[in-house]
Amino acid sequence: MCTAIISIDPASPVPVLLVGVRDEFVARDWEPPGRHWPDRPGLVGGRDLRAGGTWLAVDPGAPRVGLVLNGRGRMAPEEGRVSRGELPLRAAADGKLGRSDLRVYDPFHLVAADPGRVRLWSWDGDDLAERDLGPGLHMIVNSGLEGEGQPEGDTEDAYMAARLAHFRPRLAAAPRPEPGRDDPVDRAWGDWTALVNGDGLPRADHRALLPLLDLGDGRVWGTTSVTLAALAPGGVRYDFSAAPGDGAAWTRIL
């Protein structure tokens, strides 16, 4: 149940703000953001140790962010399946999805964001939808932009619908941050800080932005990291937390 929050204001000194919430089995190993890919030395991001890719990558020189969420639809054949963790690296490096046989990927939503443009690709295993996101606030969950693909009656989709219903109006009502490069996190992100730290909701709450759910048999699913990125023509600010909900856990990456 990953979530991406994107605010676009072309008139702002910081035209694009992005929040990336990664949900995963907490036992899945990963490394914190760094320059983990020798073939792409300019990219920075957390590295998934199972597949070697990432959920979010930043090219500070562009500046550009690539972000992937799992989608819904027909899964790729087991034979020949390729990890979706390659896609954010491509989006951050090139600003595009590129030419490839998408049938080797399970469904996804992929974002490429730079100060002048934010693009979203959604692949359901059969068809690819591409769109430019315009000015305003956008939330993307596993069922799509603003939950557009949510069927009724599914528990996971009910959680995502509740998350959207709780957080979207709060984010829209809060003053839009204009993070400065040298500001501490609280000052840089203003009223958004409390929201991305969970808004005081218990992590088992069905509305939670930062869920933590015990699925039994030793399996625990939840938010394992949160990224804040601010894209301006002069560069990118990149803040990261590996302890979701802990306001003291934020680390400045770039």
RAVENJO-V887134 format. One record per residue. N is the residue number from 1. OMEGA is omega in radians with two decimals (999 if undefined). Layout:
n:N omega:OMEGA
n:N omega:OMEGA
This chain:
n:1 omega:3.12
n:2 omega:-3.14
n:3 omega:2.96
n:4 omega:3.09
n:5 omega:-3.07
n:6 omega:3.06
n:7 omega:-3.09
n:8 omega:3.08
n:9 omega:-3.07
n:10 omega:-3.12
n:11 omega:-3.10
n:12 omega:3.00
n:13 omega:3.07
n:14 omega:-2.95
n:15 omega:-3.05
n:16 omega:3.01
n:17 omega:-3.08
n:18 omega:3.01
n:19 omega:3.10
n:20 omega:3.14
n:21 omega:-3.12
n:22 omega:3.06
n:23 omega:-3.05
n:24 omega:2.95
n:25 omega:-3.00
n:26 omega:3.13
n:27 omega:-3.13
n:28 omega:-3.02
n:29 omega:3.10
n:30 omega:3.10
n:31 omega:3.13
n:32 omega:-3.06
n:33 omega:3.11
n:34 omega:3.09
n:35 omega:-2.97
n:36 omega:-2.97
n:37 omega:-3.09
n:38 omega:3.14
n:39 omega:3.08
n:40 omega:-2.99
n:41 omega:-3.13
n:42 omega:-3.02
n:43 omega:3.12
n:44 omega:3.09
n:45 omega:3.01
n:46 omega:-3.08
n:47 omega:3.05
n:48 omega:-3.04
n:49 omega:3.10
n:50 omega:-3.06
n:51 omega:3.07
n:52 omega:-3.13
n:53 omega:-3.09
n:54 omega:3.02
n:55 omega:-3.14
n:56 omega:3.13
n:57 omega:-3.14
n:58 omega:2.95
n:59 omega:-3.07
n:60 omega:-3.12
n:61 omega:-3.06
n:62 omega:-0.27
n:63 omega:-3.08
n:64 omega:3.07
n:65 omega:2.98
n:66 omega:-3.04
n:67 omega:3.12
n:68 omega:2.99
n:69 omega:3.00
n:70 omega:3.10
n:71 omega:-3.14
n:72 omega:3.07
n:73 omega:-3.08
n:74 omega:-3.14
n:75 omega:3.12
n:76 omega:3.07
n:77 omega:-3.12
n:78 omega:3.12
n:79 omega:3.11
n:80 omega:-3.14
n:81 omega:-3.14
n:82 omega:-3.14
n:83 omega:3.06
n:84 omega:3.14
n:85 omega:3.04
n:86 omega:-2.98
n:87 omega:3.10
n:88 omega:3.08
n:89 omega:3.12
n:90 omega:-3.12
n:91 omega:3.13
n:92 omega:-3.08
n:93 omega:-2.98
n:94 omega:-3.10
n:95 omega:-3.12
n:96 omega:3.11
n:97 omega:-3.14
n:98 omega:-3.12
n:99 omega:3.09
n:100 omega:3.07
n:101 omega:-3.06
n:102 omega:-3.12
n:103 omega:3.10
n:104 omega:-3.12
n:105 omega:2.91
n:106 omega:-3.10
n:107 omega:-3.09
n:108 omega:2.88
n:109 omega:-3.07
n:110 omega:3.13
n:111 omega:2.92
n:112 omega:-3.04
n:113 omega:2.94
n:114 omega:-3.02
n:115 omega:-3.08
n:116 omega:-3.06
n:117 omega:3.03
n:118 omega:-3.12
n:119 omega:3.12
n:120 omega:3.02
n:121 omega:3.10
n:122 omega:-3.11
n:123 omega:-3.10
n:124 omega:-3.12
n:125 omega:3.11
n:126 omega:-3.05
n:127 omega:3.10
n:128 omega:3.03
n:129 omega:3.14
n:130 omega:3.12
n:131 omega:2.97
n:132 omega:3.09
n:133 omega:-3.11
n:134 omega:3.13
n:135 omega:3.12
n:136 omega:-3.12
n:137 omega:-3.12
n:138 omega:3.02
n:139 omega:-3.13
n:140 omega:3.05
n:141 omega:-3.04
n:142 omega:3.12
n:143 omega:3.00
n:144 omega:3.13
n:145 omega:-3.07
n:146 omega:3.11
n:147 omega:-2.99
n:148 omega:-3.11
n:149 omega:-3.06
n:150 omega:2.99
n:151 omega:3.11
n:152 omega:3.02
n:153 omega:3.14
n:154 omega:-3.05
n:155 omega:-3.13
n:156 omega:3.13
n:157 omega:3.07
n:158 omega:3.07
n:159 omega:-3.13
n:160 omega:3.10
n:161 omega:3.12
n:162 omega:3.10
n:163 omega:3.12
n:164 omega:-3.09
n:165 omega:-3.13
n:166 omega:-2.94
n:167 omega:-3.06
n:168 omega:3.14
n:169 omega:3.12
n:170 omega:3.09
n:171 omega:-3.12
n:172 omega:-3.10
n:173 omega:-3.11
n:174 omega:3.05
n:175 omega:-3.12
n:176 omega:3.14
n:177 omega:2.95
n:178 omega:-2.99
n:179 omega:3.01
n:180 omega:-3.07
n:181 omega:-3.01
n:182 omega:-3.13
n:183 omega:2.94
n:184 omega:-3.02
n:185 omega:-3.08
n:186 omega:-3.13
n:187 omega:-3.09
n:188 omega:-3.01
n:189 omega:2.97
n:190 omega:-3.09
n:191 omega:3.07
n:192 omega:-3.04
n:193 omega:-3.13
n:194 omega:-3.13
n:195 omega:-3.11
n:196 omega:2.99
n:197 omega:3.00
n:198 omega:3.10
n:199 omega:3.10
n:200 omega:-3.13
n:201 omega:2.99
n:202 omega:-3.06
n:203 omega:3.05
n:204 omega:3.13
n:205 omega:-3.10
n:206 omega:3.11
n:207 omega:-2.91
n:208 omega:2.99
n:209 omega:-3.09
n:210 omega:-3.02
n:211 omega:2.99
n:212 omega:-2.97
n:213 omega:3.06
n:214 omega:-3.08
n:215 omega:-3.13
n:216 omega:3.13
n:217 omega:3.11
n:218 omega:-3.12
n:219 omega:3.10
n:220 omega:-3.09
n:221 omega:3.08
n:222 omega:3.14
n:223 omega:-3.13
n:224 omega:3.08
n:225 omega:3.08
n:226 omega:3.11
n:227 omega:2.97
n:228 omega:3.12
n:229 omega:3.10
n:230 omega:-3.06
n:231 omega:3.10
n:232 omega:-3.12
n:233 omega:-3.11
n:234 omega:-3.13
n:235 omega:-3.06
n:236 omega:2.94
n:237 omega:-3.01
n:238 omega:3.09
n:239 omega:-2.99
n:240 omega:3.05
n:241 omega:3.04
n:242 omega:3.09
n:243 omega:-3.04
n:244 omega:3.13
n:245 omega:3.12
n:246 omega:-3.08
n:247 omega:-3.14
n:248 omega:-3.00
n:249 omega:-3.07
n:250 omega:3.11
n:251 omega:3.07
n:252 omega:3.13
n:253 omega:3.13
n:254 omega:999
